[in-house]
Amino acid sequence: MLYINDSCREPYWNLAAEEYLLKNFNEPVFRLWRNSNSIIIGHYQNALAEINTQYVKEYGIKVVRRLTGGGAVFHDLGNLNFTFIEERIPGEDTSA
């Protein structure tokens, strides 16, 4: 298993790195990472409906869309994010 303790706090980099690892590595990955102030939006969400654009602009909060679905979440240096990427078994049902 590849273990990554990523010290980058840039949310654009961190979400791009997560997608890169998912699409380009065949071995299992465990990654720890943190973001500076940012709102992370799920793949299918309407960003304008989820955020207060005036507040985001005023406080310089970055808004980043992630590869996966789910709700909008706020990240700051007080939370630790983790990523597990496992090898998918060909023919395995992942709909559950």
N, C-alpha and C positions, 0 to 999 in steps of 0.2 A: 504494500500500500504506500502510495506517495503521500507524505505528510507535508503540508504547507502552512507555516505560520506567517501570514502575509502582513507586513508592517505598513502597507499603503493605506491611507485613510481617504482616498479619492473615490467617491461612489461610482463615477463613470468607469474608472479603471476596474474596480472590484466586480461590478456586474458583468463587464466585458470579459474579465479573466474567468469568471465562473462559466460563462458560455463557451469560451475557448477550451477550457478544461473538459467540459462535457462533450464537445464535438471532436476533440483531437487526441484524447488520451484513452488507451484501452485498459489501463490498469486502474484499480480502485484508488480514489483520491479522498483525503480528509483535509479540509482547509479551514483555518480559523482566520477571521478578518473583522475589521471594524470600519465604520464610515464616519466621516464628519457629518454635520447636520445635513440631513437629506430626507426626502420623502421617496419611498420606493413604491411604484405603482405596478399592480398586477397586469399581466399581458392583455387582458380583455377589458380593462377598466377605461372609463372616460376620465382622463386626467383633470380636465377642467371642472368636472362635476365632483371630484374628490378633494381638491385642494382650494385653499383660499389664496388666489393668485396675488392679491395685494400684499398679504402677509409674507408670502414666499419671496416676493421681490424686495420688500422692505428689509427683510432679515437675511437675504442672500442664501436662502435654502435651495439646494439643488434638487431637481425632480428627475428621477431616473425610472425608466420602465424595465421591468425584469422579464426574463424569458418565460417564467411560469405564471399561472393564474393566481387568484387569491386577492385579498384586500390590500388597501394602501397602508403602509406602515412608516413610522418615523424612526430614523436611525440617528444616533449620535454616539459620541465616544464612550457613553455609559453602557452600551450594550455590545455584546460579543456575538457575532454571527458565525455560523458553521455550515459547511457544505460537505455532504457525503455524496460521492459519485461511485456507483457500483457498476460492474459489467452486467449488461443485460444478456440473459440467456436467449439465444435464438428460438423463436416460437413461444416464448414465455408470455402468458397473458398478464398484461400490466393494467388492465381496466379496473381492478379492485380498488 
